[in-house]
Structure formats: C-alpha cells, structure tokens
Amino acid sequence: MVIRVYIASSSGSVAVKKRQQAIVGFLEANRISFEEVDITMLENERQWMYRNIPQEKHPEKGNPMPPQIFNGQEYCGDYEDFFQSKENNTVFSFLGLNSHPSVKESES
C-alpha cells in the first residue's frame, strides 16, 4: 500500500503548513515512500478524505484539517497521532508498515 498524506497547499494557517512540512520531511528523511494529495486542487480527493476519517476524529464544528495520513484505504491518523507515534518511536507501526526499509530496498 502507498502512504498518502493529504495536505492543503494553499492553507492560510502557518500551523497547518508547519505540520504538513514536519510529516513530509520525516517521511523523506526516512526514505518512506509516500504521495502528497492536495485537497485544495482535487475536490474528489477532499471529499474522499472527509468520508474516510473516522467520525470520532471529526471536530465538533467543521471538517477535519490537513494533514491527514492514510495507508491505502486505511486511516492512520492526523498530525497529533503522527507526533505521538514519533515520540513513542512507533511511526512504522502507526503507518501500517512492517519495518523501516533498508537502503538497498529503497534504492531498487
């Protein structure tokens, strides 16, 4: 499965931008394959994201904010969930990955 990070490229929120950069930077630094999905440019992807985030993760008002992380069709979590998994050194299980890919695997 592919890790998908749902972002908003034209967000006016500095906090959202920093959170998106933190996730993308971590994935790149650890050579974890992923794709960014820009919900400001792709309406159908934005709607899919909203429909597939568990109800308990929705705010009382409005829609969930990016970044949101999925492994294929499976919801992994939002920035807070990612941050907690990073602090607990459990990012790979959080992302639904077996283990960190070796350098040889990621280069092939």
C-alpha positions, -999 to 999 in steps of 0.1 A, spaced: 0 0 0 10 36 -5 12 61 23 -9 91 13 -5 125 31 -35 147 25 -23 184 25 -36 218 17 -11 237 -5 -29 270 -2 -37 269 36 -35 303 52 -27 287 85 10 287 95 3 258 119 -11 236 92 18 244 69 44 235 96 26 203 105 25 192 68 62 200 64 70 181 96 53 149 83 66 152 47 101 160 60 101 130 83 89 106 56 115 119 31 144 118 57 135 81 65 130 72 28 94 62 33 76 61 0 45 83 0 24 106 -21 10 140 -13 -26 146 -21 -35 183 -23 -71 187 -12 -73 223 -24 -68 212 -60 -87 179 -61 -123 181 -49 -130 144 -52 -99 136 -31 -110 161 -4 -144 145 -3 -129 110 -1 -107 121 28 -136 136 47 -157 104 42 -128 81 53 -117 98 85 -134 80 115 -163 100 130 -146 102 164 -117 122 147 -140 148 133 -141 182 151 -174 193 167 -176 220 141 -164 220 105 -143 194 87 -110 177 98 -79 198 89 -49 185 70 -25 169 73 -43 135 74 -24 103 68 -37 71 51 -21 38 42 -40 29 10 -77 30 22 -68 27 59 -68 58 81 -36 61 101 -43 95 118 -37 132 119 -7 153 129 -13 147 166 -14 109 161 18 111 140 36 132 166 27 108 194 39 78 173 71 97 166 76 105 203 70 68 211 93 56 183 63 37 168 60 55 134 63 24 113 35 5 131 14 38 131 18 39 93 10 2 90 45 -7 78 63 -38 89 97 -21 94 120 5 81 131 -3 45 167 -10 41 188 14 20 191 -14 -7 154 -19 -8 146 18 -11 172 23 -39 160 -6 -61 
